[in-house]
Amino acid sequence: MRALVTGGTGFIGSAIVRELLHAGYDVRVLVRHGSDTRNLDGLDIERVTGDITAPASLRRAMRGCTHVFHAAALYSFWVTVPGLIERVNVDGTRNVLQAGLEAGIERVVYTSSVAALAVPSRGEPVDESTPVDPSAIIGAYKKSKYAAQQVALEYAAKGLPVVIVNPSFPVGPRDIKPTPTGQTILDFINHRLPAYVDTGINVVDVEDVARGHLLAAEKGRVGERYILGGTNMPMKGFLGILEKITGIPAPRVRLPYAPLLALSYLNAAWCRVMKTTPRMTPDTIRMSRHYMYYNPTKAIKELGMPRTAPEVALKKAVDWFIAHGKDR
């Protein structure tokens, strides 16, 4: 079996590549010109140059492939180029799925996100059946992931054998960008986290997420969504685990919401002037009002999704950041 992976240079994508190799697949990775390919160094894979916004490159890349794992996306809460996030996340997904339909791909696994699911309320975990109110989705990134997921459902209805997976907040090695969750870990390690926000997240080992992708290819039902999640925990508990792992005291000060939101607007305005990326944006602060809790029972029961303890997953993340230069 030969699998094409889009987004294979990234955090989740490179974990998928490694899991595919371990399972005996021939792996081809679509690589954009100029991409940082450190996550692929030393792997026995085929690299093809292309871009999910260039349909012709996708058709070439899929020749001879049986499976496609579409993990490429623009994951950012700060995009200053108008329309860019829609072109990559929505139009790019449509391009991948259309090419897969034309190529007769046997199975497509689309990496969506819990961002495409309902917004949790009152700390109650959301599952795949929780109704989504599109007007309640916060920010351009989350809106684009919801729209892209709708595209995937449309293609499933057209006959493309696509399964959708929704990772929560993965942690682990090779978070080179890093992700917002990884940035929180880095800030903690570097003593740059004097306070915390009263929120909650679902923490999952990135290697469990990668395994979940392969299980979705093998066992997932076409047109279904599967939350690839781990453990729900408040931010205070998340930081408490980091304290135990590192010996660094966790912050004890909890930031109030209203002044933090006002500060985020000022910070965003300043970053636009200075052409830098803010650590917090109005969207991320608004999202922090919700405990982002999710229920992965469906993936556990139907796919056999593994569940690594958050202490183990966070230890792997901390060790990797320290080993690869924590001052970023």
PATILUM-136225 format. One record per residue (C-alpha): x, y, z; residue in three letters. Coordinates in steps of 0.25 Angstrom, whole numbers. Example, Ala and Ser with C-alpha at 12.3 -4.5 7.8 and 13.67 -1.06 7.14 Angstrom:
REM residues 2
<vextor><x>49</x><y>-18</y><z>31</z><residu>ALA</residu></vextor>
<vextor><x>55</x><y>-4</y><z>29</z><residu>SER</residu></vextor>
***
This chain:
REM residues 328
<vextor><x>0</x><y>0</y><z>0</z><residu>MET</residu></vextor>
<vextor><x>5</x><y>14</y><z>-3</z><residu>ARG</residu></vextor>
<vextor><x>0</x><y>26</y><z>4</z><residu>ALA</residu></vextor>
<vextor><x>1</x><y>41</y><z>1</z><residu>LEU</residu></vextor>
<vextor><x>2</x><y>50</y><z>13</z><residu>VAL</residu></vextor>
<vextor><x>-1</x><y>65</y><z>12</z><residu>THR</residu></vextor>
<vextor><x>5</x><y>73</y><z>23</z><residu>GLY</residu></vextor>
<vextor><x>15</x><y>63</y><z>26</z><residu>GLY</residu></vextor>
<vextor><x>25</x><y>73</y><z>30</z><residu>THR</residu></vextor>
<vextor><x>17</x><y>78</y><z>42</z><residu>GLY</residu></vextor>
<vextor><x>14</x><y>73</y><z>56</z><residu>PHE</residu></vextor>
<vextor><x>3</x><y>63</y><z>54</z><residu>ILE</residu></vextor>
<vextor><x>6</x><y>60</y><z>39</z><residu>GLY</residu></vextor>
<vextor><x>21</x><y>55</y><z>43</z><residu>SER</residu></vextor>
<vextor><x>15</x><y>46</y><z>54</z><residu>ALA</residu></vextor>
<vextor><x>5</x><y>41</y><z>43</z><residu>ILE</residu></vextor>
<vextor><x>17</x><y>38</y><z>34</z><residu>VAL</residu></vextor>
<vextor><x>25</x><y>30</y><z>45</z><residu>ARG</residu></vextor>
<vextor><x>12</x><y>22</y><z>48</z><residu>GLU</residu></vextor>
<vextor><x>10</x><y>19</y><z>34</z><residu>LEU</residu></vextor>
<vextor><x>25</x><y>14</y><z>32</z><residu>LEU</residu></vextor>
<vextor><x>23</x><y>6</y><z>45</z><residu>HIS</residu></vextor>
<vextor><x>11</x><y>-1</y><z>39</z><residu>ALA</residu></vextor>
<vextor><x>18</x><y>-4</y><z>26</z><residu>GLY</residu></vextor>
<vextor><x>13</x><y>6</y><z>16</z><residu>TYR</residu></vextor>
<vextor><x>21</x><y>12</y><z>5</z><residu>ASP</residu></vextor>
<vextor><x>20</x><y>27</y><z>8</z><residu>VAL</residu></vextor>
<vextor><x>20</x><y>39</y><z>-1</z><residu>ARG</residu></vextor>
<vextor><x>19</x><y>53</y><z>5</z><residu>VAL</residu></vextor>
<vextor><x>15</x><y>65</y><z>-2</z><residu>LEU</residu></vextor>
<vextor><x>25</x><y>76</y><z>1</z><residu>VAL</residu></vextor>
<vextor><x>23</x><y>91</y><z>-2</z><residu>ARG</residu></vextor>
<vextor><x>35</x><y>98</y><z>-8</z><residu>HIS</residu></vextor>
<vextor><x>43</x><y>104</y><z>3</z><residu>GLY</residu></vextor>
<vextor><x>36</x><y>96</y><z>15</z><residu>SER</residu></vextor>
<vextor><x>44</x><y>93</y><z>27</z><residu>ASP</residu></vextor>
<vextor><x>46</x><y>78</y><z>26</z><residu>THR</residu></vextor>
<vextor><x>54</x><y>75</y><z>38</z><residu>ARG</residu></vextor>
<vextor><x>42</x><y>66</y><z>43</z><residu>ASN</residu></vextor>
<vextor><x>45</x><y>57</y><z>31</z><residu>LEU</residu></vextor>
<vextor><x>60</x><y>56</y><z>32</z><residu>ASP</residu></vextor>
<vextor><x>65</x><y>42</y><z>32</z><residu>GLY</residu></vextor>
<vextor><x>52</x><y>35</y><z>28</z><residu>LEU</residu></vextor>
<vextor><x>51</x><y>25</y><z>17</z><residu>ASP</residu></vextor>
<vextor><x>40</x><y>33</y><z>9</z><residu>ILE</residu></vextor>
<vextor><x>38</x><y>39</y><z>-5</z><residu>GLU</residu></vextor>
<vextor><x>36</x><y>54</y><z>-5</z><residu>ARG</residu></vextor>
<vextor><x>29</x><y>61</y><z>-16</z><residu>VAL</residu></vextor>
<vextor><x>28</x><y>76</y><z>-18</z><residu>THR</residu></vextor>
<vextor><x>14</x><y>81</y><z>-18</z><residu>GLY</residu></vextor>
<vextor><x>3</x><y>90</y><z>-11</z><residu>ASP</residu></vextor>
<vextor><x>-11</x><y>87</y><z>-8</z><residu>ILE</residu></vextor>
<vextor><x>-15</x><y>100</y><z>-14</z><residu>THR</residu></vextor>
<vextor><x>-9</x><y>95</y><z>-27</z><residu>ALA</residu></vextor>
<vextor><x>-19</x><y>83</y><z>-32</z><residu>PRO</residu></vextor>
<vextor><x>-9</x><y>79</y><z>-43</z><residu>ALA</residu></vextor>
<vextor><x>2</x><y>76</y><z>-33</z><residu>SER</residu></vextor>
<vextor><x>-8</x><y>68</y><z>-25</z><residu>LEU</residu></vextor>
<vextor><x>-12</x><y>59</y><z>-37</z><residu>ARG</residu></vextor>
<vextor><x>2</x><y>56</y><z>-40</z><residu>ARG</residu></vextor>
<vextor><x>5</x><y>53</y><z>-25</z><residu>ALA</residu></vextor>
<vextor><x>-7</x><y>43</y><z>-24</z><residu>MET</residu></vextor>
<vextor><x>-2</x><y>34</y><z>-36</z><residu>ARG</residu></vextor>
<vextor><x>0</x><y>20</y><z>-31</z><residu>GLY</residu></vextor>
<vextor><x>-6</x><y>23</y><z>-17</z><residu>CYS</residu></vextor>
<vextor><x>-16</x><y>15</y><z>-10</z><residu>THR</residu></vextor>
<vextor><x>-18</x><y>24</y><z>2</z><residu>HIS</residu></vextor>
<vextor><x>-18</x><y>39</y><z>5</z><residu>VAL</residu></vextor>
<vextor><x>-16</x><y>45</y><z>19</z><residu>PHE</residu></vextor>
<vextor><x>-19</x><y>60</y><z>17</z><residu>HIS</residu></vextor>
<vextor><x>-13</x><y>67</y><z>29</z><residu>ALA</residu></vextor>
<vextor><x>-9</x><y>80</y><z>23</z><residu>ALA</residu></vextor>
<vextor><x>-15</x><y>92</y><z>28</z><residu>ALA</residu></vextor>
<vextor><x>-12</x><y>107</y><z>32</z><residu>LEU</residu></vextor>
<vextor><x>-13</x><y>106</y><z>47</z><residu>TYR</residu></vextor>
<vextor><x>-12</x><y>120</y><z>52</z><residu>SER</residu></vextor>
<vextor><x>-21</x><y>130</y><z>60</z><residu>PHE</residu></vextor>
<vextor><x>-13</x><y>141</y><z>54</z><residu>TRP</residu></vextor>
<vextor><x>-14</x><y>143</y><z>39</z><residu>VAL</residu></vextor>
<vextor><x>-12</x><y>156</y><z>33</z><residu>THR</residu></vextor>
<vextor><x>-14</x><y>152</y><z>18</z><residu>VAL</residu></vextor>
<vextor><x>-28</x><y>154</y><z>14</z><residu>PRO</residu></vextor>
<vextor><x>-35</x><y>141</y><z>9</z><residu>GLY</residu></vextor>
<vextor><x>-22</x><y>132</y><z>12</z><residu>LEU</residu></vextor>
<vextor><x>-27</x><y>123</y><z>22</z><residu>ILE</residu></vextor>
<vextor><x>-40</x><y>120</y><z>14</z><residu>GLU</residu></vextor>
<vextor><x>-31</x><y>117</y><z>1</z><residu>ARG</residu></vextor>
<vextor><x>-23</x><y>107</y><z>9</z><residu>VAL</residu></vextor>
<vextor><x>-32</x><y>101</y><z>19</z><residu>ASN</residu></vextor>
<vextor><x>-45</x><y>101</y><z>11</z><residu>VAL</residu></vextor>
<vextor><x>-41</x><y>101</y><z>-4</z><residu>ASP</residu></vextor>
<vextor><x>-29</x><y>93</y><z>-2</z><residu>GLY</residu></vextor>
<vextor><x>-37</x><y>82</y><z>5</z><residu>THR</residu></vextor>
<vextor><x>-47</x><y>82</y><z>-7</z><residu>ARG</residu></vextor>
<vextor><x>-35</x><y>81</y><z>-17</z><residu>ASN</residu></vextor>
<vextor><x>-29</x><y>69</y><z>-9</z><residu>VAL</residu></vextor>
<vextor><x>-43</x><y>62</y><z>-8</z><residu>LEU</residu></vextor>
<vextor><x>-46</x><y>65</y><z>-23</z><residu>GLN</residu></vextor>
<vextor><x>-33</x><y>59</y><z>-27</z><residu>ALA</residu></vextor>
<vextor><x>-35</x><y>47</y><z>-19</z><residu>GLY</residu></vextor>
<vextor><x>-49</x><y>45</y><z>-25</z><residu>LEU</residu></vextor>
<vextor><x>-43</x><y>46</y><z>-39</z><residu>GLU</residu></vextor>
<vextor><x>-31</x><y>36</y><z>-35</z><residu>ALA</residu></vextor>
<vextor><x>-40</x><y>26</y><z>-29</z><residu>GLY</residu></vextor>
<vextor><x>-33</x><y>26</y><z>-16</z><residu>ILE</residu></vextor>
<vextor><x>-37</x><y>14</y><z>-7</z><residu>GLU</residu></vextor>
<vextor><x>-38</x><y>22</y><z>6</z><residu>ARG</residu></vextor>
<vextor><x>-36</x><y>37</y><z>10</z><residu>VAL</residu></vextor>
<vextor><x>-34</x><y>41</y><z>24</z><residu>VAL</residu></vextor>
<vextor><x>-36</x><y>56</y><z>26</z><residu>TYR</residu></vextor>
<vextor><x>-30</x><y>63</y><z>38</z><residu>THR</residu></vextor>
<vextor><x>-41</x><y>72</y><z>43</z><residu>SER</residu></vextor>
<vextor><x>-40</x><y>78</y><z>57</z><residu>SER</residu></vextor>
<vextor><x>-49</x><y>79</y><z>70</z><residu>VAL</residu></vextor>
<vextor><x>-50</x><y>94</y><z>65</z><residu>ALA</residu></vextor>
<vextor><x>-60</x><y>89</y><z>55</z><residu>ALA</residu></vextor>
<vextor><x>-69</x><y>83</y><z>66</z><residu>LEU</residu></vextor>
<vextor><x>-79</x><y>90</y><z>75</z><residu>ALA</residu></vextor>
<vextor><x>-74</x><y>100</y><z>85</z><residu>VAL</residu></vextor>
<vextor><x>-74</x><y>93</y><z>99</z><residu>PRO</residu></vextor>
<vextor><x>-83</x><y>100</y><z>109</z><residu>SER</residu></vextor>
<vextor><x>-83</x><y>99</y><z>124</z><residu>ARG</residu></vextor>
<vextor><x>-71</x><y>90</y><z>124</z><residu>GLY</residu></vextor>
<vextor><x>-79</x><y>78</y><z>118</z><residu>GLU</residu></vextor>
<vextor><x>-71</x><y>70</y><z>108</z><residu>PRO</residu></vextor>
<vextor><x>-75</x><y>71</y><z>93</z><residu>VAL</residu></vextor>
<vextor><x>-76</x><y>58</y><z>85</z><residu>ASP</residu></vextor>
<vextor><x>-78</x><y>56</y><z>70</z><residu>GLU</residu></vextor>
<vextor><x>-93</x><y>57</y><z>71</z><residu>SER</residu></vextor>
<vextor><x>-94</x><y>70</y><z>78</z><residu>THR</residu></vextor>
<vextor><x>-101</x><y>80</y><z>69</z><residu>PRO</residu></vextor>
<vextor><x>-93</x><y>91</y><z>64</z><residu>VAL</residu></vextor>
<vextor><x>-97</x><y>106</y><z>63</z><residu>ASP</residu></vextor>
<vextor><x>-88</x><y>112</y><z>52</z><residu>PRO</residu></vextor>
<vextor><x>-91</x><y>126</y><z>57</z><residu>SER</residu></vextor>
<vextor><x>-84</x><y>122</y><z>71</z><residu>ALA</residu></vextor>
<vextor><x>-71</x><y>118</y><z>65</z><residu>ILE</residu></vextor>
<vextor><x>-60</x><y>127</y><z>69</z><residu>ILE</residu></vextor>
<vextor><x>-50</x><y>132</y><z>59</z><residu>GLY</residu></vextor>
<vextor><x>-45</x><y>131</y><z>45</z><residu>ALA</residu></vextor>
<vextor><x>-37</x><y>118</y><z>47</z><residu>TYR</residu></vextor>
<vextor><x>-49</x><y>110</y><z>54</z><residu>LYS</residu></vextor>
<vextor><x>-59</x><y>115</y><z>44</z><residu>LYS</residu></vextor>
<vextor><x>-50</x><y>110</y><z>32</z><residu>SER</residu></vextor>
<vextor><x>-48</x><y>97</y><z>39</z><residu>LYS</residu></vextor>
<vextor><x>-63</x><y>95</y><z>40</z><residu>TYR</residu></vextor>
<vextor><x>-65</x><y>99</y><z>26</z><residu>ALA</residu></vextor>
<vextor><x>-54</x><y>89</y><z>21</z><residu>ALA</residu></vextor>
<vextor><x>-61</x><y>78</y><z>29</z><residu>GLN</residu></vextor>
<vextor><x>-74</x><y>81</y><z>22</z><residu>GLN</residu></vextor>
<vextor><x>-67</x><y>80</y><z>9</z><residu>VAL</residu></vextor>
<vextor><x>-62</x><y>66</y><z>14</z><residu>ALA</residu></vextor>
<vextor><x>-76</x><y>62</y><z>17</z><residu>LEU</residu></vextor>
<vextor><x>-80</x><y>66</y><z>3</z><residu>GLU</residu></vextor>
<vextor><x>-70</x><y>58</y><z>-3</z><residu>TYR</residu></vextor>
<vextor><x>-74</x><y>46</y><z>5</z><residu>ALA</residu></vextor>
<vextor><x>-88</x><y>47</y><z>0</z><residu>ALA</residu></vextor>
<vextor><x>-82</x><y>47</y><z>-14</z><residu>LYS</residu></vextor>
<vextor><x>-76</x><y>34</y><z>-12</z><residu>GLY</residu></vextor>
<vextor><x>-62</x><y>37</y><z>-8</z><residu>LEU</residu></vextor>
<vextor><x>-58</x><y>28</y><z>4</z><residu>PRO</residu></vextor>
<vextor><x>-54</x><y>39</y><z>13</z><residu>VAL</residu></vextor>
<vextor><x>-53</x><y>37</y><z>28</z><residu>VAL</residu></vextor>
<vextor><x>-52</x><y>50</y><z>37</z><residu>ILE</residu></vextor>
<vextor><x>-43</x><y>51</y><z>50</z><residu>VAL</residu></vextor>
<vextor><x>-44</x><y>62</y><z>60</z><residu>ASN</residu></vextor>
<vextor><x>-31</x><y>63</y><z>68</z><residu>PRO</residu></vextor>
<vextor><x>-32</x><y>71</y><z>81</z><residu>SER</residu></vextor>
<vextor><x>-20</x><y>78</y><z>87</z><residu>PHE</residu></vextor>
<vextor><x>-8</x><y>69</y><z>83</z><residu>PRO</residu></vextor>
<vextor><x>6</x><y>69</y><z>91</z><residu>VAL</residu></vextor>
<vextor><x>19</x><y>62</y><z>88</z><residu>GLY</residu></vextor>
<vextor><x>31</x><y>62</y><z>80</z><residu>PRO</residu></vextor>
<vextor><x>34</x><y>70</y><z>68</z><residu>ARG</residu></vextor>
<vextor><x>25</x><y>82</y><z>70</z><residu>ASP</residu></vextor>
<vextor><x>35</x><y>90</y><z>63</z><residu>ILE</residu></vextor>
<vextor><x>26</x><y>102</y><z>60</z><residu>LYS</residu></vextor>
<vextor><x>21</x><y>101</y><z>71</z><residu>PRO</residu></vextor>
<vextor><x>6</x><y>99</y><z>73</z><residu>THR</residu></vextor>
<vextor><x>-1</x><y>108</y><z>83</z><residu>PRO</residu></vextor>
<vextor><x>-1</x><y>97</y><z>93</z><residu>THR</residu></vextor>
<vextor><x>13</x><y>95</y><z>90</z><residu>GLY</residu></vextor>
<vextor><x>16</x><y>109</y><z>92</z><residu>GLN</residu></vextor>
<vextor><x>10</x><y>109</y><z>106</z><residu>THR</residu></vextor>
<vextor><x>19</x><y>97</y><z>110</z><residu>ILE</residu></vextor>
<vextor><x>31</x><y>105</y><z>104</z><residu>LEU</residu></vextor>
<vextor><x>27</x><y>118</y><z>112</z><residu>ASP</residu></vextor>
<vextor><x>26</x><y>109</y><z>124</z><residu>PHE</residu></vextor>
<vextor><x>39</x><y>103</y><z>123</z><residu>ILE</residu></vextor>
<vextor><x>45</x><y>117</y><z>120</z><residu>ASN</residu></vextor>
<vextor><x>39</x><y>124</y><z>132</z><residu>HIS</residu></vextor>
<vextor><x>30</x><y>133</y><z>123</z><residu>ARG</residu></vextor>
<vextor><x>17</x><y>129</y><z>129</z><residu>LEU</residu></vextor>
<vextor><x>15</x><y>137</y><z>142</z><residu>PRO</residu></vextor>
<vextor><x>-1</x><y>135</y><z>142</z><residu>ALA</residu></vextor>
<vextor><x>-11</x><y>126</y><z>135</z><residu>TYR</residu></vextor>
<vextor><x>-25</x><y>127</y><z>129</z><residu>VAL</residu></vextor>
<vextor><x>-37</x><y>120</y><z>135</z><residu>ASP</residu></vextor>
<vextor><x>-40</x><y>110</y><z>124</z><residu>THR</residu></vextor>
<vextor><x>-39</x><y>95</y><z>121</z><residu>GLY</residu></vextor>
<vextor><x>-33</x><y>87</y><z>109</z><residu>ILE</residu></vextor>
<vextor><x>-33</x><y>72</y><z>105</z><residu>ASN</residu></vextor>
<vextor><x>-19</x><y>67</y><z>104</z><residu>VAL</residu></vextor>
<vextor><x>-15</x><y>56</y><z>95</z><residu>VAL</residu></vextor>
<vextor><x>-2</x><y>49</y><z>91</z><residu>ASP</residu></vextor>
<vextor><x>2</x><y>53</y><z>77</z><residu>VAL</residu></vextor>
<vextor><x>6</x><y>39</y><z>75</z><residu>GLU</residu></vextor>
<vextor><x>-8</x><y>34</y><z>79</z><residu>ASP</residu></vextor>
<vextor><x>-14</x><y>44</y><z>69</z><residu>VAL</residu></vextor>
<vextor><x>-5</x><y>38</y><z>58</z><residu>ALA</residu></vextor>
<vextor><x>-9</x><y>24</y><z>62</z><residu>ARG</residu></vextor>
<vextor><x>-24</x><y>28</y><z>62</z><residu>GLY</residu></vextor>
<vextor><x>-22</x><y>33</y><z>47</z><residu>HIS</residu></vextor>
<vextor><x>-17</x><y>19</y><z>43</z><residu>LEU</residu></vextor>
<vextor><x>-29</x><y>12</y><z>51</z><residu>LEU</residu></vextor>
<vextor><x>-38</x><y>22</y><z>44</z><residu>ALA</residu></vextor>
<vextor><x>-33</x><y>17</y><z>30</z><residu>ALA</residu></vextor>
<vextor><x>-35</x><y>2</y><z>35</z><residu>GLU</residu></vextor>
<vextor><x>-47</x><y>3</y><z>43</z><residu>LYS</residu></vextor>
<vextor><x>-54</x><y>16</y><z>41</z><residu>GLY</residu></vextor>
<vextor><x>-68</x><y>17</y><z>35</z><residu>ARG</residu></vextor>
<vextor><x>-68</x><y>26</y><z>22</z><residu>VAL</residu></vextor>
<vextor><x>-74</x><y>40</y><z>25</z><residu>GLY</residu></vextor>
<vextor><x>-73</x><y>38</y><z>40</z><residu>GLU</residu></vextor>
<vextor><x>-65</x><y>47</y><z>50</z><residu>ARG</residu></vextor>
<vextor><x>-56</x><y>42</y><z>61</z><residu>TYR</residu></vextor>
<vextor><x>-51</x><y>51</y><z>72</z><residu>ILE</residu></vextor>
<vextor><x>-36</x><y>47</y><z>74</z><residu>LEU</residu></vextor>
<vextor><x>-35</x><y>52</y><z>88</z><residu>GLY</residu></vextor>
<vextor><x>-29</x><y>49</y><z>102</z><residu>GLY</residu></vextor>
<vextor><x>-32</x><y>55</y><z>116</z><residu>THR</residu></vextor>
<vextor><x>-40</x><y>67</y><z>119</z><residu>ASN</residu></vextor>
<vextor><x>-33</x><y>76</y><z>130</z><residu>MET</residu></vextor>
<vextor><x>-34</x><y>90</y><z>135</z><residu>PRO</residu></vextor>
<vextor><x>-22</x><y>99</y><z>131</z><residu>MET</residu></vextor>
<vextor><x>-18</x><y>99</y><z>146</z><residu>LYS</residu></vextor>
<vextor><x>-17</x><y>84</y><z>145</z><residu>GLY</residu></vextor>
<vextor><x>-9</x><y>84</y><z>132</z><residu>PHE</residu></vextor>
<vextor><x>1</x><y>94</y><z>138</z><residu>LEU</residu></vextor>
<vextor><x>2</x><y>85</y><z>151</z><residu>GLY</residu></vextor>
<vextor><x>6</x><y>73</y><z>143</z><residu>ILE</residu></vextor>
<vextor><x>17</x><y>82</y><z>136</z><residu>LEU</residu></vextor>
<vextor><x>22</x><y>86</y><z>150</z><residu>GLU</residu></vextor>
<vextor><x>23</x><y>71</y><z>154</z><residu>LYS</residu></vextor>
<vextor><x>31</x><y>68</y><z>142</z><residu>ILE</residu></vextor>
<vextor><x>40</x><y>80</y><z>142</z><residu>THR</residu></vextor>
<vextor><x>41</x><y>84</y><z>156</z><residu>GLY</residu></vextor>
<vextor><x>38</x><y>99</y><z>152</z><residu>ILE</residu></vextor>
<vextor><x>27</x><y>105</y><z>161</z><residu>PRO</residu></vextor>
<vextor><x>14</x><y>106</y><z>153</z><residu>ALA</residu></vextor>
<vextor><x>7</x><y>120</y><z>153</z><residu>PRO</residu></vextor>
<vextor><x>-3</x><y>123</y><z>164</z><residu>ARG</residu></vextor>
<vextor><x>-9</x><y>136</y><z>159</z><residu>VAL</residu></vextor>
<vextor><x>-21</x><y>134</y><z>151</z><residu>ARG</residu></vextor>
<vextor><x>-24</x><y>145</y><z>141</z><residu>LEU</residu></vextor>
<vextor><x>-38</x><y>152</y><z>140</z><residu>PRO</residu></vextor>
<vextor><x>-45</x><y>151</y><z>127</z><residu>TYR</residu></vextor>
<vextor><x>-50</x><y>165</y><z>124</z><residu>ALA</residu></vextor>
<vextor><x>-36</x><y>173</y><z>125</z><residu>PRO</residu></vextor>
<vextor><x>-29</x><y>162</y><z>118</z><residu>LEU</residu></vextor>
<vextor><x>-39</x><y>163</y><z>106</z><residu>LEU</residu></vextor>
<vextor><x>-36</x><y>178</y><z>106</z><residu>ALA</residu></vextor>
<vextor><x>-21</x><y>176</y><z>106</z><residu>LEU</residu></vextor>
<vextor><x>-22</x><y>166</y><z>95</z><residu>SER</residu></vextor>
<vextor><x>-28</x><y>176</y><z>86</z><residu>TYR</residu></vextor>
<vextor><x>-17</x><y>186</y><z>89</z><residu>LEU</residu></vextor>
<vextor><x>-7</x><y>175</y><z>87</z><residu>ASN</residu></vextor>
<vextor><x>-12</x><y>171</y><z>73</z><residu>ALA</residu></vextor>
<vextor><x>-12</x><y>186</y><z>69</z><residu>ALA</residu></vextor>
<vextor><x>2</x><y>187</y><z>73</z><residu>TRP</residu></vextor>
<vextor><x>6</x><y>175</y><z>66</z><residu>CYS</residu></vextor>
<vextor><x>-1</x><y>179</y><z>53</z><residu>ARG</residu></vextor>
<vextor><x>8</x><y>192</y><z>53</z><residu>VAL</residu></vextor>
<vextor><x>21</x><y>185</y><z>57</z><residu>MET</residu></vextor>
<vextor><x>17</x><y>173</y><z>47</z><residu>LYS</residu></vextor>
<vextor><x>20</x><y>163</y><z>58</z><residu>THR</residu></vextor>
<vextor><x>11</x><y>151</y><z>63</z><residu>THR</residu></vextor>
<vextor><x>4</x><y>153</y><z>76</z><residu>PRO</residu></vextor>
<vextor><x>4</x><y>143</y><z>87</z><residu>ARG</residu></vextor>
<vextor><x>-10</x><y>145</y><z>90</z><residu>MET</residu></vextor>
<vextor><x>-21</x><y>150</y><z>81</z><residu>THR</residu></vextor>
<vextor><x>-36</x><y>154</y><z>84</z><residu>PRO</residu></vextor>
<vextor><x>-40</x><y>141</y><z>78</z><residu>ASP</residu></vextor>
<vextor><x>-32</x><y>132</y><z>87</z><residu>THR</residu></vextor>
<vextor><x>-36</x><y>140</y><z>99</z><residu>ILE</residu></vextor>
<vextor><x>-51</x><y>139</y><z>95</z><residu>ARG</residu></vextor>
<vextor><x>-49</x><y>124</y><z>93</z><residu>MET</residu></vextor>
<vextor><x>-42</x><y>123</y><z>107</z><residu>SER</residu></vextor>
<vextor><x>-56</x><y>126</y><z>113</z><residu>ARG</residu></vextor>
<vextor><x>-60</x><y>112</y><z>109</z><residu>HIS</residu></vextor>
<vextor><x>-54</x><y>99</y><z>115</z><residu>TYR</residu></vextor>
<vextor><x>-51</x><y>92</y><z>103</z><residu>MET</residu></vextor>
<vextor><x>-55</x><y>78</y><z>107</z><residu>TYR</residu></vextor>
<vextor><x>-57</x><y>66</y><z>97</z><residu>TYR</residu></vextor>
<vextor><x>-62</x><y>52</y><z>98</z><residu>ASN</residu></vextor>
<vextor><x>-54</x><y>42</y><z>90</z><residu>PRO</residu></vextor>
<vextor><x>-62</x><y>30</y><z>93</z><residu>THR</residu></vextor>
<vextor><x>-66</x><y>27</y><z>79</z><residu>LYS</residu></vextor>
<vextor><x>-52</x><y>27</y><z>74</z><residu>ALA</residu></vextor>
<vextor><x>-48</x><y>18</y><z>86</z><residu>ILE</residu></vextor>
<vextor><x>-60</x><y>8</y><z>84</z><residu>LYS</residu></vextor>
<vextor><x>-60</x><y>8</y><z>69</z><residu>GLU</residu></vextor>
<vextor><x>-46</x><y>10</y><z>65</z><residu>LEU</residu></vextor>
<vextor><x>-38</x><y>5</y><z>77</z><residu>GLY</residu></vextor>
<vextor><x>-32</x><y>19</y><z>79</z><residu>MET</residu></vextor>
<vextor><x>-20</x><y>17</y><z>89</z><residu>PRO</residu></vextor>
<vextor><x>-20</x><y>26</y><z>102</z><residu>ARG</residu></vextor>
<vextor><x>-6</x><y>30</y><z>107</z><residu>THR</residu></vextor>
<vextor><x>-7</x><y>37</y><z>121</z><residu>ALA</residu></vextor>
<vextor><x>-5</x><y>52</y><z>120</z><residu>PRO</residu></vextor>
<vextor><x>7</x><y>52</y><z>129</z><residu>GLU</residu></vextor>
<vextor><x>14</x><y>42</y><z>119</z><residu>VAL</residu></vextor>
<vextor><x>10</x><y>51</y><z>107</z><residu>ALA</residu></vextor>
<vextor><x>15</x><y>64</y><z>114</z><residu>LEU</residu></vextor>
<vextor><x>28</x><y>58</y><z>118</z><residu>LYS</residu></vextor>
<vextor><x>31</x><y>54</y><z>104</z><residu>LYS</residu></vextor>
<vextor><x>28</x><y>68</y><z>100</z><residu>ALA</residu></vextor>
<vextor><x>36</x><y>75</y><z>111</z><residu>VAL</residu></vextor>
<vextor><x>48</x><y>65</y><z>108</z><residu>ASP</residu></vextor>
<vextor><x>47</x><y>68</y><z>93</z><residu>TRP</residu></vextor>
<vextor><x>47</x><y>83</y><z>95</z><residu>PHE</residu></vextor>
<vextor><x>59</x><y>83</y><z>104</z><residu>ILE</residu></vextor>
<vextor><x>67</x><y>74</y><z>95</z><residu>ALA</residu></vextor>
<vextor><x>64</x><y>83</y><z>83</z><residu>HIS</residu></vextor>
<vextor><x>66</x><y>97</y><z>89</z><residu>GLY</residu></vextor>
<vextor><x>55</x><y>102</y><z>98</z><residu>LYS</residu></vextor>
<vextor><x>58</x><y>117</y><z>96</z><residu>ASP</residu></vextor>
<vextor><x>48</x><y>120</y><z>84</z><residu>ARG</residu></vextor>
***
